[in-house]
Amino acid sequence: MAAHVIPHRPARQRQQGQMLVIFALFAVVLLAATAIATDLSVSTHYRRSAQTTTDAAALAGARYLPVSPTAADTAIATETALQLVHNTYGWTTGAGGPNWLTHLVQNVANCGAILQCSVTVCATQGTPMPTTGTTCTDTETPTGGQPFIVTVNAPPTTAAVSSYNGNSHMVEVRMKQQTSGFFDVFVGQPDVDASQSVAYHFAAGQPFPFALFSRTIIQSGNDGETIFGNIYAARYLQPQSHGHAGICAAPDPSGNPGYIFLGYPQVDDGSAYTNYVNSGGSTGQLSNGGQISDGQTCPSSGGTVAMSANPGANGCSAGYPGNAGAYSLYFDSQDGACESNPAITPPAVAGLPNLPVYGGGQQYGCGGGTVGGIYQPGEYNCPGGTAITASNAMAAGIYEIDHAAGQSCDVTLNDGADLTAGVTFYLKGGAIICANPSSGVVISQTAYNAGTGNPGDGKYAVLSDNVGNPTITMGGHGGGSTSGVYSVSGTVWLPTGTFQAANKNAVEITGQAIVNAWLVQSGHHLNPGVTYNALNAPPQNEVLRLVE
């Protein structure tokens, strides 16, 4: 019987069959990966488009919020934001005809009657986009095909940063948009991309609201020191330890209560102090670790630090109206004061009359610069000596003072010095002014006003180039039962500098003082003090920015 022979199938044919299966599987994976990549690309495109739109709408709306927004202002801000979204995405406009936007905001949403204006347009009609949990002020049909929901809140109501909610200088715009991708047919659910933007506007022309602002320490003398307006000390306040000293933030001349603000962190916030001068080994916000009292009448009792405001009950935001830096302001019950996180920084110098570039004819060395015994505006540089020693009137203008290395006084103001014609000192390289009035003598100064109308013209009595430690010092030339007084009308702007008044001398500033350190020792005579005057305070710059 012949043997049965099984025919042999070549291995290549089997491999070809396997390759077809592998290729088919690979094609499916490649197709899926391509679909995923396409979906992600489309989703990213829509998300970025929506974010760009809400950013622009929030900024456009916030721009219309003035210093003190009213209900009418928030309505206009809302209309502006909605109009921008409509220009980009579009939806049919129903009632109101050409005035549909005003009709929607004011008549339907009732904005303009109350400060809080909130409008939600659901451009979803005839589409499957869900609106569950959404209260639609108006339902329309999107003209671009993709359904979406847009909400404008002025002020914000659902911001991620809770302190933004209710802030009348902010506008919130939220948007959800339905998009379609390859996998939507499999999961039975369309994609929804969302964006949210919050914009903040600080209107131009608002003065910095602090009578006394110190980047580091505020140190008072033996008696209670009253500041008429807000006080800010980034690190702490340190009355002298004789039992009579105190610092009190009293109401300003307009009747606004005085607040005390501290920077963050303080020692009780669990973090050590850094970058401050003359700490004296303080262990708390006061040199004795005590608590600041609020709701007090100034001057307060000896040995205390107090304020007339009551932020423990009323909050801190009223102490910094407008809040140019959108700082987080809160009441810290451990130190009894308002705190700012991050620490508040002073504004830049507003528009001056100008800082002249003095030519050779107005550049003076030691003993120069006088006409008939009267000093004239110019640049003064006296290496190794005092550039100006004034015991009589000085001509109106800006005096640029270069610091002489190792010199303790670059300008000396003695009895008889009269700067009421309008004198501004510009301290360069850490220049030093020494004011030395005798007991009962007053040296008076007003800021130079060139009549330009610039925001800072006529505002600054003393300012600096922020180099070194520009200083105003009063060296204890007073005596008897009265103090020698340096009386300044305007702003003392030395953010890197120091104001230092020794015993039996006092400074009285009507305007504001912005310094790095405020170190005074009043003795039992007239106390140093500052009375806030917004007319003498240079305005802060306008701020329009996204905060979320």
Phi, psi and omega in degrees: 000130185285145180289142177276124183257122178277124181296143182269127177265128183298143179299329183297325180293321179295320181294324179296324178294319179295322182295326178296319179294315181297317180297319180297316178297317181296322179297320178296315180297317181297318179296319179295317179297319179297320180294318178297314180299319179295316179301315180296319180296316179296315180298317179298319179300311181295321181296315179295320179298315180295319181295317178300320181292313181293325176300310182295321181293318179297316179296317181297319180290316182298331182303336184267008179269117184276195182301313180235088185298139174252177177299323178295324179293317179293329176294317179295318178299319179293315178302317182297316180296316180295321180298321180295317178297318180298322179296331184271316185254313175083143171205158179296149180246122185272247185298151177103344179058227181299336180260031184301323185292311177298320179298316181296312186288312188270318184276318183277308183277350179065026175287154185098336177270330178230157184296320182283117179244119180226124181227132176237120176257120177260095179273070189228002187300130179080013180233161182277005184297125184288144176239019180302131180083001181249130174264110184273120173294325182210141177243122182227179178255128179292137181273347181264358177099319181273123179289151179202165175232128178236135179234133174241126177239121175225106002287170178299152175234340184230031179294149179295324175272109190300330182292344177284333182294127182089357179284114187287358177258017182229153175231136180246133176233124178240146181213136171237134183228135177273131176233162182241138178229176184300319187276354182300327181292336181273322183269349177069021183217121179289157175287147174231115178261140185232151174215156180211136181221142174231126180245149183236139177231126171249110186294149181293155172093001182271130181286153175293122195272038179237130173289313180231121181234123179231131179291336185235272191241146168243118182241127180254170184271207187285332181256169178294132182251124182254127175250122183270088184140191183283149177241138173229126174230112186300325184253301178190173176246139187224089171293153174295162193262022184276357178095346180257341188290153176187161177227133182222131176268103183267168175301145177281174183300340177275358179092000177289132181295151180274132178251153170246122177248144172238156176278173178242137004268157167260169182301321182285357173274003177086019180222140184287153174294148177220153169057054176223164183250155174049054186292331180065016179071026182299142178247006180204190181287343169245158183298333178259010178074012183283180182254146178281136181264139177243165182067032184256161173266130180265147359286149180276173181293159182302143176080011182238158170242129189212168176218153179280336177289163180233068184293339177299329179259327189251357182085177187252344189296329181293340179283345179225071184299134181088322177048072187305323182269005184051044180288154174275109183251131181209159179269125178260109184291339180289319179260352175076021182223170173282146174235153178238128178232110005284175179299144180288141175245146181288155180288164175290162178298132177286176183298113179282171168305318167155160172258106187295153167259100186284132176281182184303329181287347180236024173250121189239143175261211182290127175080003181261181172091009181250148172232113184063032180082001181254125178294144181245153178300145179167188176256128186244129180216113182233090180301126176077007181210184179270125185286320181229128171235104189253128174230016177209198184291155174236142180291151181294143176149188180256127181250114179266123187245117175273136181283134174267122183306130177081357182273137181273339178218121173267333174228130177241124178251111182257179175309136180095346177296128183228112184247023185281355174291342181114088184237131174241127175262128174249107186271125184243137175067022180088030181296157189233132172255130174248115178256121190233057178287140177284174181305127178081000182261140179243126170260120185250145179217135169242155182284148179292135179235112180274354180075021182280338185084359176298150185303329182262358182292126181080010183257319189268124172270318178221134173213173185218173176267010178064027176253132178068213183237075177300137192222143164247125183230138175243117196264020174086033179273355176286184180173179180067215185268358181232168180254153164282140189236134170255109186255118186241129173250109183138194183257134169260111188243092181227069185299338177252008188246189188228140165249125185228122179237123181276178180303141177069021169231154179212149173246141174234111182251126174252103187150257174194159177237125177238109187223171172276322180215137179244105186237105182232153179220096193277344189066202179255047182233204179300133184270143173300150180196164178228133174247116184293132175223107184298334179291333179265355182267121180298143184286156176277158179287153176292143179232126173224112186204161173277133178247351179204000000 
